[in-house]
Amino acid sequence: MAKYLKSGKSADFLFEADQKVQEVVRGILADIRTRGDEAVRELSVKFDNWNPDSFKLSEDQISEIIASLPQQTIDDLKFAQDQVRHFAEVQKAALQDVEVETLPGVILGHKNLPVNSVGCYVPGGRYPMIASAHMSVLTASVAGVKRIIASTPPINGELPRETIAAMHFGGADEIHIIGGVQAIARMALGTETLEPVDMLVGPGNAYVAEAKRQLFGQVGIDLLAGPTEVLIVADDSADAEMVATDLLGQAEHGPTSPAVLITTSEQLARDTETEIGRQLETLPTADIAGVAWRDYGQIILVADHQEALVEADKVASEHVQILTADDDFFLNNMTNYGALFLGPRTNVAYGDKVIGTNHTLPTKLAARYTGGLWVGKFIKTVTYQRVLTDEASAMIGEYCSRLCEYERFMAHKAQADLRVKRYS
């Protein structure tokens, strides 16, 4: 039976925190619905001390920003985008239109159509999340989205130059410098200065995720990607330095980022705790990572790989790193995860920044029922039908008439009966 050597915040604490976030976001959205740009601007000043003449960057501004970057930075951004683009193109190629004659004279098919407009949120705040531009803007572009709005907050009152360049290289039609719930609401609801989009994508903090949740239905969303999560599954073939490094590598995202270790080795568990303490003494982001580990870190001791698998699927983490003597066991059997990182030669940072898979992934147990953002999220699979012959229409109509009558849908029945009468 699994044994918790370290536990994070209780479920009751997390529920109460979520309730507070919901209340705050509900008020912000109501204000923006009522007052539009006026409310957006007040919120931007309040939260980011940001009050430009226009939130939208001009083409000249974008060109100046890109020209100010070192060539190495531009080359690095383009290398990362090449990897993301290539994998997204391979994924898109797997989506095929179909058409089949299911009965003589009856044609059914589906088409894959991109969403018309998307709002891509790229987080900033504590860190400029440059890579999120690749994951949302670029992937939407590969999908064929016609109108891509990209929005990111200023960083300490400054334009995030690298993020803006990544948005531009990724294919953004418009780049707006505004963050938080106000950015999400502005794109979804529309204001005097911005037409609303059909879909919102991108990660963010708990408030951004909650805004997407409350706006879902009025617009589509990719998923509720809140504070980042990492789970490492390790046995005695792993070493504490790597486990600790990789746990803290995600814990530094924010003070509410869960970092979990499931291990078959009590010695590794103890050594990892010691190593985390040692690394926190010198880690530049220890003020964040240390709080996340203290409040949300967990260590779960299990008997064997099978029990580790069971516990890992319960955690259903956004990122799952496997450091065991039999990594393929987890690849072949694990079902609940956002992205899987197999073996010591890869890590979550590779997936976050450059390797090519998408880093916008399900959190808060959502991996039980959805995968992460990918090119297919921007594409609607829509169906069509065509009946080619009188005989086929009359034959289907007879079945339809009876089935409608069973359900007491008499106007539906009339549609079928008309075809039977006309085409028999």
Phi and psi in degrees as a GROMACS rama.xvg file:
@    title "Ramachandran Plot"
@    xaxis  label "Phi"
@    yaxis  label "Psi"
@TYPE xy
-61.4249  141.695  ALA-2
-123.543  126.725  LYS-3
-86.9564  111.246  TYR-4
-84.2481  -23.7491  LEU-5
-148.2  133.847  LYS-6
-120.406  154.138  SER-7
-96.0614  -159.476  GLY-8
-60.2192  150.377  LYS-9
-72.2852  160.407  SER-10
-62.6374  -35.7585  ALA-11
-65.2023  -41.218  ASP-12
-61.8792  -45.4197  PHE-13
-64.7336  -38.0795  LEU-14
-63.745  -45.2306  PHE-15
-63.533  -38.9372  GLU-16
-63.4487  -41.6083  ALA-17
-62.4584  -39.699  ASP-18
-62.8415  -39.1088  GLN-19
-65.8363  -41.619  LYS-20
-62.533  -43.7041  VAL-21
-58.5356  -42.1142  GLN-22
-65.7276  -43.7459  GLU-23
-62.354  -46.9628  VAL-24
-65.0126  -40.0421  VAL-25
-59.0452  -40.0147  ARG-26
-67.6766  -40.8059  GLY-27
-64.0739  -45.0186  ILE-28
-63.5679  -40.3539  LEU-29
-63.1815  -40.0265  ALA-30
-64.0092  -43.3125  ASP-31
-69.8981  -36.6017  ILE-32
-58.7934  -37.4748  ARG-33
-82.2014  -43.6533  THR-34
-112.998  -3.61236  ARG-35
57.9345  -131.093  GLY-36
-58.4691  -33.326  ASP-37
-60.3393  -45.8129  GLU-38
-68.0145  -40.831  ALA-39
-58.2381  -45.4918  VAL-40
-66.8709  -40.8312  ARG-41
-61.4387  -41.5584  GLU-42
-67.5564  -38.08  LEU-43
-62.4514  -41.6019  SER-44
-66.6478  -42.477  VAL-45
-64.4377  -46.3081  LYS-46
-93.4865  -30.6279  PHE-47
-121.868  -0.0907386  ASP-48
51.0315  44.8519  ASN-49
-126.887  116.746  TRP-50
-143.071  64.8087  ASN-51
-76.3345  166.839  PRO-52
-60.2664  -39.1986  ASP-53
-141.026  135.566  SER-54
-71.504  -24.5  PHE-55
-82.1604  131.763  LYS-56
-79.4989  140.487  LEU-57
-79.8601  164.616  SER-58
-61.6909  -37.1934  GLU-59
-64.7831  -41.7863  ASP-60
-61.2111  -44.0314  GLN-61
-62.5753  -44.007  ILE-62
-62.0776  -41.6554  SER-63
-64.3921  -40.4581  GLU-64
-64.2448  -45.9918  ILE-65
-64.5693  -39.7806  ILE-66
-65.0484  -22.6616  ALA-67
-82.8605  -9.1586  SER-68
-86.1754  145.345  LEU-69
-61.787  148.793  PRO-70
-59.7728  -34.4836  GLN-71
-61.1999  -40.6349  GLN-72
-62.9812  -45.7737  THR-73
-61.0811  -43.9719  ILE-74
-62.8893  -40.5796  ASP-75
-65.5016  -42.6787  ASP-76
-61.5  -42.7207  LEU-77
-69.7967  -33.3733  LYS-78
-62.5418  -48.5651  PHE-79
-59.9104  -43.077  ALA-80
-67.8798  -31.3929  GLN-81
-61.5538  -39.5113  ASP-82
-68.3208  -45.0272  GLN-83
-65.2242  -43.0783  VAL-84
-61.9115  -45.4711  ARG-85
-61.2074  -47.0894  HIS-86
-66.3451  -38.8682  PHE-87
-63.286  -38.3535  ALA-88
-65.8735  -39.4897  GLU-89
-63.2357  -42.9574  VAL-90
-63.3503  -42.2111  GLN-91
-62.905  -37.8354  LYS-92
-62.654  -22.6623  ALA-93
-77.2966  -13.0019  ALA-94
-91.4529  109.289  LEU-95
-113.635  138.241  GLN-96
-68.5664  148.339  ASP-97
-131.993  152.78  VAL-98
-150.327  132.379  GLU-99
-144.589  145.184  VAL-100
-93.2078  101.229  GLU-101
-78.283  -29.0292  THR-102
-140.676  160.813  LEU-103
-55.2357  117.569  PRO-104
87.0989  2.13249  GLY-105
-114.37  115.64  VAL-106
-110.483  125.719  ILE-107
-121.795  147.032  LEU-108
-158.597  170.354  GLY-109
-138.113  151.782  HIS-110
-122.364  147.514  LYS-111
-104.302  110.806  ASN-112
-116.101  131.904  LEU-113
-70.0709  149.107  PRO-114
-60.0205  146.192  VAL-115
-73.5698  -39.5316  ASN-116
-144.956  141.574  SER-117
-136.127  140.106  VAL-118
-103.858  118.621  GLY-119
-104.103  115.756  CYS-120
-95.4979  127.17  TYR-121
-115.87  111.216  VAL-122
-63.1484  155.874  PRO-123
-139.316  -111.509  GLY-124
66.7799  -111.515  GLY-125
-66.1241  -42.2512  ARG-126
-127.979  143.886  TYR-127
-77.8572  107.784  PRO-128
-84.0922  68.9177  MET-129
-55.5728  -44.1131  ILE-130
-61.9838  -26.3563  ALA-131
-64.4287  -22.4334  SER-132
-67.4786  -41.1398  ALA-133
-60.4117  -45.3293  HIS-134
-69.0736  -31.4827  MET-135
-103.161  -58.8362  SER-136
-62.493  -51.2829  VAL-137
-64.0318  -42.7194  LEU-138
-66.1708  -37.7309  THR-139
-63.59  -38.4603  ALA-140
-64.0149  -43.8224  SER-141
-61.4923  -36.9615  VAL-142
-67.4793  -22.2344  ALA-143
99.3655  17.759  GLY-144
-61.8354  133.187  VAL-145
-78.1516  -33.8652  LYS-146
-132.158  115  ARG-147
-118.401  113.698  ILE-148
-100.909  126.53  ILE-149
-114.266  135.436  ALA-150
-135.721  134.479  SER-151
-147.597  148.932  THR-152
-79.3134  159.849  PRO-153
-69.5106  159.236  PRO-154
-111.711  107.748  ILE-155
52.8781  42.5979  ASN-156
79.3748  4.73086  GLY-157
-113.436  153.645  GLU-158
-72.656  130.387  LEU-159
-78.321  89.7915  PRO-160
-60.1728  -46.1281  ARG-161
-65.1372  -39.0386  GLU-162
-64.2006  -42.1695  THR-163
-62.094  -42.9041  ILE-164
-61.3761  -43.0012  ALA-165
-63.1647  -40.5073  ALA-166
-61.421  -44.2619  MET-167
-65.3863  -49.0771  HIS-168
-62.5509  -30.4476  PHE-169
-74.5526  -18.1888  GLY-170
112.464  20.2389  GLY-171
-65.4834  135.125  ALA-172
-81.0821  -32.7168  ASP-173
-139.607  141.678  GLU-174
-120.96  124.471  ILE-175
-119.843  136.185  HIS-176
-101.554  93.9045  ILE-177
-165.268  142.774  ILE-178
-125.595  -178.82  GLY-179
70.3331  -162.136  GLY-180
-59.4542  -34.9091  VAL-181
-63.9551  -34.3008  GLN-182
-69.0158  -43.7877  ALA-183
-62.3321  -48.2396  ILE-184
-64.7031  -39.9349  ALA-185
-60.6151  -43.7678  ARG-186
-70.3418  -37.8799  MET-187
-77.9413  -43.1708  ALA-188
-89.7598  -26.9281  LEU-189
78.2959  149.124  GLY-190
-137.363  -170.79  THR-191
-61.8815  -24.6948  GLU-192
-112.073  5.18859  THR-193
-151.104  124.113  LEU-194
-71.0754  141.317  GLU-195
-68.2273  156.647  PRO-196
-99.8462  171.267  VAL-197
-91.6094  -19.7774  ASP-198
-152.243  144.374  MET-199
-113.664  137.402  LEU-200
-139.609  160.411  VAL-201
118.748  152.997  GLY-202
-82.778  178.067  PRO-203
175.069  -174.724  GLY-204
-77.4272  -173.505  ASN-205
-61.6882  -32.9102  ALA-206
-72.8877  -39.6454  TYR-207
-64.5135  -44.9417  VAL-208
-61.4149  -41.0611  ALA-209
-67.7446  -36.7522  GLU-210
-61.5616  -43.2808  ALA-211
-61.8988  -40.6973  LYS-212
-62.6754  -44.8708  ARG-213
-71.7339  -25.235  GLN-214
-89.1549  -12.3506  LEU-215
-60.8718  132.21  PHE-216
112.767  -49.5252  GLY-217
-70.9555  -36.2953  GLN-218
-133.103  162.193  VAL-219
-80.2442  159.399  GLY-220
-133.673  160.334  ILE-221
-75.0844  -57.31  ASP-222
-173.641  172.543  LEU-223
-92.8761  88.2693  LEU-224
-97.114  94.2301  ALA-225
-94.9546  -149.17  GLY-226
-53.2243  136.467  PRO-227
-65.882  153.415  THR-228
-131.715  148.407  GLU-229
-139.44  139.622  VAL-230
-125.666  129.73  LEU-231
-113.358  127.395  ILE-232
-105.674  119.622  VAL-233
-140.241  150.863  ALA-234
-120.794  -164.677  ASP-235
-74.6788  0.548651  ASP-236
-81.5324  -13.1491  SER-237
-88.9062  162.943  ALA-238
-117.8  148.86  ASP-239
-64.2114  -34.07  ALA-240
-61.0942  -45.6044  GLU-241
-68.8386  -42.7994  MET-242
-61.4801  -46.6463  VAL-243
-64.0153  -44.2133  ALA-244
-59.2145  -43.6506  THR-245
-76.0753  -29.0888  ASP-246
-67.7925  -47.4138  LEU-247
-68.3015  -26.6427  LEU-248
-60.1635  -27.6888  GLY-249
-99.9997  -29.1478  GLN-250
-61.4374  -27.1687  ALA-251
-70.6003  -9.26283  GLU-252
-58.852  -39.8435  HIS-253
-176.506  163.552  GLY-254
-70.4537  -8.02478  PRO-255
-113.114  20.4073  THR-256
-87.8375  114.46  SER-257
-69.588  137.898  PRO-258
-131.536  120.568  ALA-259
-126.25  136.926  VAL-260
-116.54  124.364  LEU-261
-110.34  124.354  ILE-262
-143.716  150.228  THR-263
-88.6302  -4.54103  THR-264
-115.053  113.045  SER-265
-66.0605  -33.4083  GLU-266
-63.2754  -43.3055  GLN-267
-62.9143  -38.9921  LEU-268
-59.6925  -49.0671  ALA-269
-65.6632  -43.1942  ARG-270
-64.02  -36.1114  ASP-271
-66.3997  -42.618  THR-272
-59.3045  -43.5568  GLU-273
-62.8931  -43.7724  THR-274
-66.7831  -37.7037  GLU-275
-61.1151  -44.7713  ILE-276
-59.3579  -40.9005  GLY-277
-65.361  -45.8383  ARG-278
-67.0589  -32.5581  GLN-279
-66.8638  -19.3413  LEU-280
-67.6376  -25.6156  GLU-281
-123.078  -9.00178  THR-282
-66.402  126.404  LEU-283
-60.8396  -26.7458  PRO-284
-103.896  27.1719  THR-285
-61.9694  -28.1464  ALA-286
-63.1856  -28.6517  ASP-287
-93.4143  -53.1707  ILE-288
-61.2593  -37.1385  ALA-289
-65.4161  -39.7205  GLY-290
-67.3333  -42.7285  VAL-291
-60.7633  -44.0558  ALA-292
-67.0244  -41.8545  TRP-293
-61.9451  -45.2114  ARG-294
-93.6075  -26.6805  ASP-295
-126.286  -0.847704  TYR-296
-75.7749  145.017  GLY-297
-137.802  146.978  GLN-298
-128.812  124.126  ILE-299
-120.283  120.717  ILE-300
-95.1224  128.115  LEU-301
-126.039  166.144  VAL-302
-79.5524  -38.1923  ALA-303
-158.991  -176.73  ASP-304
-63.1951  -36.8712  HIS-305
-63.4619  -43.6574  GLN-306
-69.4066  -34.4825  GLU-307
-61.3023  -39.8677  ALA-308
-61.7693  -45.4645  LEU-309
-60.5596  -47.466  VAL-310
-68.1189  -37.5161  GLU-311
-64.2572  -40.8937  ALA-312
-67.9365  -27.3703  ASP-313
-69.4212  -41.2447  LYS-314
-66.5571  -37.1801  VAL-315
49.0521  54.6424  ALA-316
-76.5558  156.319  SER-317
-60.362  -54.9446  GLU-318
-113  132.681  HIS-319
-127.612  119.622  VAL-320
-106.869  129.205  GLN-321
-108.346  118.139  ILE-322
-126.805  78.0054  LEU-323
-137.097  174.402  THR-324
-78.5158  -8.41859  ALA-325
-142.098  69.9865  ASP-326
-62.7684  -33.5219  ASP-327
-64.4618  -25.6534  ASP-328
-57.5029  -40.982  PHE-329
-77.3939  -37.598  PHE-330
-59.7597  -40.4274  LEU-331
-82.2204  -18.6109  ASN-332
-123.208  -22.1436  ASN-333
-75.4158  141.574  MET-334
-121.821  -22.1797  THR-335
-114.508  96.5477  ASN-336
-164.247  157.707  TYR-337
-83.4849  -50.9582  GLY-338
-146.247  144.321  ALA-339
-110.825  134.573  LEU-340
-122.001  113.659  PHE-341
-105.374  117.414  LEU-342
89.5491  165.485  GLY-343
-72.2164  -16.169  PRO-344
-81.1196  -12.2801  ARG-345
-116.597  172.318  THR-346
-164.505  171.189  ASN-347
-65.8547  -33.8667  VAL-348
-59.6251  -37.3475  ALA-349
-58.4422  -47.1223  TYR-350
-67.1051  -36.4114  GLY-351
-64.0784  -36.9691  ASP-352
-113.379  -33.9884  LYS-353
-152.662  -21.556  VAL-354
-72.0935  -27.153  ILE-355
129.12  -24.9727  GLY-356
-76.0974  160.968  THR-357
-84.1409  138.968  ASN-358
-97.7004  -1.22205  HIS-359
-86.1819  106.938  THR-360
-133.267  161.078  LEU-361
-70.8672  140.121  PRO-362
-125.388  176.299  THR-363
52.3123  48.8955  LYS-364
72.6239  3.26  LEU-365
-66.4271  -17.5486  ALA-366
-64.0945  -10.8478  ALA-367
-67.7606  -24.3724  ARG-368
-134.745  -1.29871  TYR-369
-149.13  154.147  THR-370
-91.8881  -167.46  GLY-371
-91.8239  -172.188  GLY-372
-68.089  135.501  LEU-373
-155.11  175.453  TRP-374
-57.0212  -32.3815  VAL-375
-66.8493  -21.8443  GLY-376
-66.7221  -24.2802  LYS-377
-90.1634  3.34865  PHE-378
-120.19  131.638  ILE-379
-96.9503  127.081  LYS-380
-93.4695  109.432  THR-381
-114.661  147.185  VAL-382
-105.36  161.208  THR-383
-146.834  162.832  TYR-384
-143.136  151.698  GLN-385
-147.243  130.741  ARG-386
-107.963  122.858  VAL-387
-92.0258  -23.9538  LEU-388
-127.473  155.164  THR-389
-60.2676  -42.7249  ASP-390
-60.7901  -43.0851  GLU-391
-65.6079  -42.2571  ALA-392
-64.0202  -42.8215  SER-393
-65.8497  -40.4715  ALA-394
-65.7017  -48.4769  MET-395
-63.0752  -37.4308  ILE-396
-61.2583  -38.837  GLY-397
-63.2888  -44.0849  GLU-398
-62.935  -45.0368  TYR-399
-62.2272  -41.1976  CYS-400
-57.9253  -49.0386  SER-401
-65.467  -42.0999  ARG-402
-64.2047  -37.7689  LEU-403
-65.8838  -38.3472  CYS-404
-66.5221  -37.1225  GLU-405
-55.2732  -36.3558  TYR-406
-92.8823  -0.0231325  GLU-407
65.8382  24.8448  ARG-408
-92.8189  84.2364  PHE-409
-76.7527  -28.1114  MET-410
-72.8772  -33.3596  ALA-411
-62.4058  -44.6246  HIS-412
-58.5781  -37.156  LYS-413
-64.846  -34.418  ALA-414
-61.8492  -44.1607  GLN-415
-68.3729  -43.2111  ALA-416
-62.21  -36.3592  ASP-417
-59.1738  -42.2699  LEU-418
-70.2961  -38.9712  ARG-419
-61.3833  -44.7488  VAL-420
-64.536  -42.8882  LYS-421
-76.3454  -34.7847  ARG-422
-109.737  -1.14733  TYR-423
